[in-house]
Amino acid sequence: MESMLSTVDNPFDPFNQWDKWLAFDEEKGYFTCEYLGRIAVVSNELSDAEYSAEVEAAIDEIVRENITGNYKKVQRNNIQAT
């Protein structure tokens, strides 16, 4: 399962409409990607799995604390064709 951080008022899907999602986010002054980047404890020394786990933990923390009441976790199945 893939997860992304979004805001409750953003009408765009960050998985499939990234450019529109990002434009809306920045126009509103949220800068969600930058916020997530400040919370996630990541480095180039982490494996892909460790990196993903850290980002997931940061998303969960932001949604749990939800200081502005505006954040939500968006998920989709990450099914790879064989």
C-alpha angles and dihedrals in degrees: 000000000000120000134198134180118241140157125255093240098049106106094194128090109239090207098053105018101039099151093049092042092052094045091052092046094051094041088058090049095241098123089192094176091055091047091051089048091056093051101040114087101215139145139176089255093070122097117242090258093050091047092051091048092052093049090048090051091050091050090050091050093050092048092045094050094035094173094182095036088232105102130096137172116242118199139186135176113261099213115170121205116237 
